[in-house]
Amino acid sequence: MWFIQKSSEEEWALSTKGEFLTSKHPFSLLAAEQLWKEEHLESWRHLLYSLKTETPAFNHLYGESWFDYLQGKDEKNELYHKVLSTYAKRDYKMVSSRIDFRQHQTAVDIGGSSGTLMFELLTAYPHLTGVILDLPNVTALIKIPDVFTDRLELVSADFFDQWPFLKADCVLLSRV
């Protein structure tokens, strides 16, 4: 899979691709590898079940949805949101320069996970206020940087159920 390469006649080294699997890489996929190799890999092994029944193999194997499963598993929940944050740092680093948020006053990130995208927007647009709406076990993990404490609100709710009224002129859905 080209994670290593021969650097000399007798030595091997990590390839550029292989460096993503170290903890030192800024977009390290080490946590992702740890996360996806267990329950999700097992679910993929039961893909035929999902195709035949049109229901998630994960729910069949573990008796509940992924997000319900995370509710009682603090370490797995933290790992999952660490992985999402790593993806977001790479995938959303250009959002604030590609989309003009100057016309907006308040942005709500529905299912905002650890807040990586919202932190990026609040940094780029100092006039903007933000709301992150996510499950209670997710919002409990968010550490709001001091610079954003007066501009960011955390709302604990399941966005598939009824949630409180939020006044905003911009709503974000990413990786939902």
Residue pairs with C-beta under 8 A, 6 or more apart in sequence:
1 17
2 15
2 17
2 18
3 14
3 15
3 17
3 18
3 21
4 12
4 13
4 14
4 15
4 18
5 12
5 13
5 14
5 15
5 18
6 12
6 13
7 13
14 21
14 22
19 25
20 27
20 28
20 29
21 28
21 29
21 30
21 33
22 28
22 30
23 30
26 89
27 86
27 89
27 90
28 86
29 86
31 79
31 82
31 83
31 86
32 83
32 86
32 87
34 79
35 76
35 79
35 80
35 83
39 58
39 61
39 62
39 66
39 69
40 58
42 61
43 50
43 56
43 57
43 58
43 61
44 57
46 57
46 60
46 61
47 57
49 55
49 57
49 60
50 56
50 57
53 60
56 65
58 65
58 66
58 69
59 65
62 69
67 135
69 76
70 76
70 77
70 80
70 137
71 77
71 135
71 137
74 137
77 137
77 138
77 141
78 141
81 113
81 114
81 138
81 141
82 114
84 113
84 114
84 116
84 175
85 113
85 114
85 116
87 175
88 113
88 114
88 116
88 117
88 174
88 175
89 116
92 116
92 117
92 120
92 174
93 120
95 117
95 120
95 121
96 120
96 121
96 123
96 124
96 125
97 124
101 107
101 121
101 124
101 125
101 128
101 170
102 125
102 127
103 169
104 125
104 128
104 169
104 170
105 127
105 128
105 129
105 169
106 128
106 129
106 130
106 131
106 167
106 168
106 169
106 170
107 118
107 121
107 128
107 129
107 130
107 131
107 168
107 169
107 170
107 171
107 172
108 130
108 131
108 132
108 133
108 166
108 168
108 170
108 171
108 172
109 115
109 117
109 118
109 130
109 131
109 132
109 133
109 172
109 174
110 133
110 159
110 171
110 172
110 173
110 176
111 133
111 134
111 159
111 173
111 174
111 175
111 176
112 118
112 132
112 133
112 134
112 172
113 134
113 138
113 175
114 138
114 141
114 142
115 132
115 142
115 144
115 152
117 172
117 174
118 130
118 132
118 152
118 172
119 145
119 148
121 128
121 130
122 128
122 129
122 130
122 148
122 151
122 152
128 151
129 151
129 152
129 153
130 148
130 151
130 152
130 153
131 152
131 153
131 154
131 155
131 166
131 168
132 139
132 142
132 152
132 153
132 154
132 155
133 155
133 156
133 157
133 159
133 163
133 166
134 154
134 155
134 156
134 157
134 159
135 156
135 157
135 158
136 156
139 154
139 155
139 156
140 156
142 154
144 152
144 154
155 163
155 164
155 166
157 163
157 164
159 176
